[in-house]
Amino acid sequence: MLPKKQLKQKIDLLVDGLKSLRDEGKFNEPNLDGTAGDYVSFNAWEWPQGVGLYGLAQMWLKTGDASIQTLLEDWYAAHLDKGLPSQNVNTTAPMLALSLLWRQTQDARWEPALNNWADRILATMPRTRCGGFQHNVSDKINDDELWDDTLFMVALFLASYGQSSGRRELVSEAAFQFLIHTHYLAERETGLWFHGWTFDGNHNFARARWARGNSWISAGVLDLLELADLDEATSRYLTEVVKTQLETLISYQAESGAWHTLLDDATSYEEISATSAIGYALLKGARLGIGPQGWREAGLKALGVTLKNIRDDGIVENVSYGTRMGHDLQFYKDIPLQPTGYGQSMALLLLVEALNIASEED
């Protein structure tokens, strides 16, 4: 465990790495409207950047670093001036950090965009049967499909903004989305989650126990419980869901402290974005008293391997690129490695959580 001063230095490095990300043209993924898709560069409005901004916002709330507040404000002001993209699951992700910014500052600049976006989610975001949000993204319509990613990209924003604005219908919708996705994606035997579900054939695709998808849930449930006041029954239920999942995840942790991109396949590569977010959930869950001391120990192992994967320029290595729905397990093993905003952000979340237990030693 690094002393607090050294952790803060690593956190500053991660922020520098996040800001430096640029699309180098390795991936050609045009959007449905004909515009170029950019899932790497920090200044693009998409889901990797949205998750990255969330890590920055959580860091700012924890440390009070005024430069991070300025970075967030400048980023959002530039995009609002330019005009926001079409709404879908993934373009909703940047709204989460904006809701935290508004929640803390009550700056009137942000409220119209937050309200408008939230209203449109409730009124027009496509849903599958049973009312789950259909996982439509900028470059693909995923008819009749539920993905675990949706909860982090959409439901956390609804919970956060609903709580801070007093709009309980948004909190209720967020809770419902977590519950309906649990029904279709959580594996009863293990508590792990499958990547997706389709109502076209009623199955979980490749039944992939995908590490980052599980990390969206372990981190997402704990953050949901912190971001919004849920009714007691829902809170108790989701707490049990994440407890069961995390206990199983610990059993799959590799000797290095990481998790494989397919949790139950040791021949798949160790993946650091998932490792960071699962480690974050374990440390946070232990701190909140949801899990035992063993959670903290496993979280510290994840912290150790994450630190080893932060380069001197602040870039987090061994992060898998954005992952579509796989129809066979080999698909997940073949996803290329690529530095991303969510890789930076998940490491940020872990290191900021680690500040709670770091020593003051130099």
N, C-alpha and C positions, 0 to 999 in steps of 0.2 A: 504493500500500500504506500503510495507516494505521499509525502507531506503536502499540506494544503498549498504552500507556495508553488511547488512544482506542478501540482494539478492545475492550478490557475494558469501557469505558463503553457501547459498543454492545451487548455481550453482556448487561450488566445491563439495558439497555432491552428486549432481546428477552425476558428472563425476566419483566419486569413486564408486557409485552404478552401473554405466554402466560397468566399468572395472571389477566389481566383479561378473557379471552374469555368471552362469554356467548351462549347461544342466544337470538336475538331473534325466534324464531318464523317465520323466512323459509322454513323447510323442514319439511314435514310428512311424516315418515318413521317411522311406528309400527313397533315390533318385532313379530315373529311371536307373542310371548306377550301382546300387547296393551298393553305398556308404551310410553311415549313414547321415541322415539329422539332422542338428543342427541349430535350429532357436532361440536359447537362448544365448549360450556362446558368449562372446564378440569377441573371436579370430576366430570365424567361418566366412567364406566369404558367406554371404547370405543377403537377403533383410532387416531383422530386424537390423542386424549389420550395413548395408549400411546406413540406415536412422540414426542410432546412430552416425555413423561417420560424417554424414552431420551436425548434431547438434553440434558435437565437432568442426567441421571446421567453422561453423558460429560463435560459441563462440570465437574461436581463432581470426577470422577476426575482431570481435568487440572489444575484450579485449587486443589482442596482447600477450596473455599468451604463453611464449616460451615453457613451459612444454607440452602444448597441441600440438604445432607443432611437438615436439619430439615424442609424443605419436603417432600422425598420421604417421609420417615418419617411425617410427619403425614398425608399424602395416603393412603398405603397403610394406615395404622392405621385411619383413618376408614372406608375401604371394607371392610376385613376385619371390623370391628365390625358394619357394616351387612349384610354378606353379599354374596358375589360373584355376578355374573350367570351365566346359562347359558354353557357353553363353546362357542365356535365359532372360526373362524379369526381374526376381528377382535377378539373379546374376549380373545384370547390376547396381543395386542400389549402391554398394560401389564405382563405378566409379565417382559418383557425387562429393563426398568429395575430391577424388583424383584430379579431374579437378580444384577444388578450390585451392588445395594445389599447383598444378603446375601453376595456374593462378597468384598466389601471389609470388611464389619463382622462377619460370622458371627453376626449377631443372631438368636437362636433364635426370635424372633417370626415370621420370614418363612418358615422352612424347611417347616413342614407344608403351607402353601398352595402352595409351589413344587413339592413332591413330589407332592401330590395332583393338581395341574394337569398336570404332566408325565406321570404315570401314566395319566391319562384320555386324554391325547392319543394315547399309544401304543395304548391298549386300545380306544378307542371313537370317535376322530375319523373321520368318514366319508372313504373313499378312493375314487378312481377306479380303473379298471383300471390295471395297472402300479404301483399302490401310492402314487400321488401323493395328497396331501391335497386333497379336494374343497373348493372355495372357498365353503363355507357361511358366511353372516353372520347378524347378528341379525335382519334383516328379509327374508331371502330364502335359499331353498335353490337352489344352483346345480348341479343334477344333472350329473354326468359332466364337470365343468369344472375346468381348471387355470388359475390366474391368477398372474401374476408377483408380485403383492402378497403372496401367501401366504408366500413365502420370508422377507420382512422381518417379517411378523406372527407367524409360528410357528417357522420353522426357526432363526432367530437366537436365540430364547429357548432352544430345545432345546440348541443348541451351547453357549451361555453357561452355562446351569445344569448341563448335562452335564459340562462341563469343570471347573467349580468344585466340583461334588459328587462327582466321580469316577465318575459314571454314564456309562460309555462307550457304552452302548446309545442314549443320547440324542444324543450327538455323531454316532454312526453314522447315526441316522435323519435328523439335520439334513443331513449330507453327501449321503445318498441323495436327499432332497427337492431339493437344489440340482441334482444330476445328472439326475434324471428331468424336472424342469422345464426344464433346459437342452435336453434332447432334443426336447421338444415346442414350446418357445417361442422358442428362439434361431434367428434367420435365418442360414442357412449362408453366403449370399452376402455379408452385410454384418457379421455379428456383433451387430446390433441385435436387440432382443427384441420380439415381439408381445405384446399385452396378455393374450391368453388362448388357450386351446385347448379344444375340445369333442370328446368321443368320440362324440357324437351327430351323425354326419356327418363326423367326422374333419377339422376345419378350424380355422383361426385367426380365426374371426369376420370382422371387417372388415380383418384384417391391419394393424391400427393399430400404427404405430411411435410409441407414445405416450411422451411425454417422461418423465412421472413414473414410469411403469412401468419404463422403462430406468434411471431413477435409483435405484429400489429395488434394482436388480441391481448397478449399478456400486458404489454405497455398500455394499450388502449383502454382496457377495462379499469385498470388502476387509475388512469388519468380521468376517465369518465367519473369515477367515484369521487375524485377530488374536484373536478370542474363544476359539478352540478349536484344539487340536493335531489336524490331519487326517493321514491317511496320506499318504505322499509322492506317490503317483500322483494322488490326488484333489486335493491342493494344487496340483500342477503343472498339472493339467487346468483347474481353475477359474481359476488365474492366467492361463492363455492365453485363456480365455473372456473375462475382464474386460479384458485387454490389447486384444484384437481389438475389443471393444465400444467402449472408450474412444477408440481411434484413429479409429473411424468417427464417434463422437459429436463429436470435435473438428472434423471436416469439416463438421458441420451447425451449429456455433456461429455465431450471428448477430453482426453487426458490433458490436452493443451489448454483447456478452458473454453474452447469454442464449440459451436454446433455446426454440423454438416448441413449443407443447403437442403438436402433431404434428411430429415432428422434421423430416420431409421435406416439409412444407407451410408455406411462408413466409407464406401468407395466414392461418394460424392464429395466435392471439395468443402473445406471449412469456410464459412461465410461470415464476414465481420459485421455487416449491418444488423443481421439477426442476432448475432452474439451480443452486440452492444445493447440492443433493445431488450433482450431477455435478461441480460445482466442488470439493466436499469430496473426492470420489473422486480427482479429478485431482491435487490437492495432496497427498493422502495417498499415492497411488501413486507420485508423484515422490519424496516423502520416503523411502519404503521401497525405492526403487531398482527398482521394477517397471516404470516408464515413464521416458521421456527428459525432458530439460529443457523441451521443448515442452509437456508436461503441466502443469508449474508455471505457465508463462506463460498457458495457457488457463484454468487454475484461478484465477489472479489476475484475469483479465478477468471471470470469473463472480463473484468476490468484489466487484469494483467495481460491477457492476450490482445485485447483491444489496444492497449498502450503500445505493444510491440508492433502493431500494424499502422501506427501514425508516423508518417515520414517526417523528415526534418522540415519540409515545407508545409506541413499541416494536412497533407492529403491522406485520407484513410484508404489503405490498400485492401485488396481481397474482398471487394464489395461487388455483388452480382448486379448486372444491369436490370432495368425494368423487365418484369417477367409476366408474359401473357399466360392465359390458361393453357396448361399442358394436357394433352390427350394421352400421353404416355410418360413414364417416369424419366426416361432418358432425356426428354425435353429439358427438364430442370437441370440435369447434370451438364448440359451443353450451353447454358446461358453464359455469355462472356462476362469477364470481370471488367468493371469500369468505375472510376471515382464518380460519385454522385452527391447531390444535395442531401438525400436521405442517409447516405453513409456517414456524411459529416455530422448530420443532426443527431442520429442515434448514438454516435459516440459522444456528442455533446451532452445529451440527456444523461448518459451513464456517468460521465465525469462530473457533471454538476451535482448529480445525486450523491456521488462519492464524497463531495465536499462535506456532507453531513457527518461523515465519520472519519475524515482525514485529520491527522495530527497537525499541530502548529509548528512542528520542527522545521528548521531550515535544512 
